[in-house]
Every structure is written in structure tokens, then in C-alpha cells.
Amino acid sequence: MTEPGLDKHEWEAEMSALEEALGESPAEALPELDRLVARMLEEVGVADHEVVAEFEAAHEITLAAECDSDAISPGDIGAAINGYRAVYDHVISHTES
């Protein structure tokens, strides 16, 4: 088991590194953002159904984008990124420092 706050520090560092990639090539950075947020949810065990639903909706867009990027619009990519950010913010705000 890691020290409280260590995961949070690592997640914040990963998200900071991802922000540039999300700005330059959002569709290509989406799978990495998905993995980060999925790992966060797994590690903290979030049970809030709205948070889980937000993640699942973003995850579905990510899977669709990986399979056939032509079927996904820039708006879909933006919605997925916003969904992941909302889940990320929820987990970060509910994790000990």
C-alpha cells in the first residue's frame, strides 16, 4: 500500500503531462487519459453512480474513436475529455493529500 497522497501526486503529474497532448492531438491522447482515469477509479473504488456513468460514457467514445475515428466528431472527443476531467476532478477532490 502506498502512502496517502502519493497516488494523488502521481495522478496530478500524469494529468499535467497529458494536458499538452490533449491540446495538440486530443483524439490521440484520449486512450492515455482513459487509462489514467480508469486506474484512478480502480485504486480508490468510487461507488458514485453518476461518476461511474460519466466515465463509462467517455470510455465508450474512446473505444469508438480507437476503432473508427471517422465515426467520431470533434464534439464527441471534447465531450469525452470533459467527462474524464470531471471524473478526475471528483477523484482528486475526494483523495487525501
N, C-alpha and C positions, 0 to 999 in steps of 0.2 A: 504494500500500500504506500502511496506517495504522501508527502506532507501536504496538509491543507493549503490550497492556494498555488501549489506547484503546477497542477494541471491548468488552472486558470491562466497563469503566467505563460505557459506554453501555448495555450489556445490563442491568447491575445497576440503573441508573437507570430503565430501561423496566420492569423487573420490579417494582421498588419502586412505581412508579405503577400498575401493573396489580393489585397486591395488594389495594388498596382496592376496585377494581371487581370483583375475584373474590369478595370478601367480600359485597358488596352485591348483585351480579347475576351469579353465576357463568356461567350459560348465555350471557349476552350478551357477557361478557368472553372466553369461550373462543376465538373466532376470532382475536382480537388476540394471545392467548397462543400460539396455534398459529403465527401468522406470526412472532412473535419467536423461538420455538424453532426453527422451520424455517430462518430466516435464520441463526441461530447455527450450526446443523448444516452448512449450506451453506458458511458462511465458514470453519469450522475443519476440515471434511472428516472427520467422525467415521466410523470404519470398524467400530467395535464393534457386532457384530450384535445384541446384547441392547439396546443403547441405541437403535439404529435401530428395532428391533421395538417398543420401548416408545413411541417417537414415533409410529410407524405406527398402533398400537392407539389412542392418544389422538387422532390425526388422523382416524381412521375415525369415532370418536364425535362429533368436532366436525362432520364433514361430515353425519352423520346428524342431528345437532341443528339444523344450518342448514336442512336440507331439511324435516324434520318433527319439531319439538321435542316433540310429544305422544308420539312413539315412544321418547323418551329419558328415563330416570328420573333423579332427583337423584343416585342412586348412580352412574349412568353418568357424569354430569358430574363428580362427585367423583373417580371413577377416572381420567378424562381429565386433570383438573387435577393429580392426584398423579403421573401419568405424565409430564406436561410438566415438573413440578417436578423429578422425578428426572433427566430428560434435561438440564434447565437446570443442575442442581447438578453433574452429570457434566462438562458442557462448561466451566462456570466453574472447577471444581477442576482441570481439565486445560489451562487457558489461562494464559499468562504474565501476571503482574501488571504 
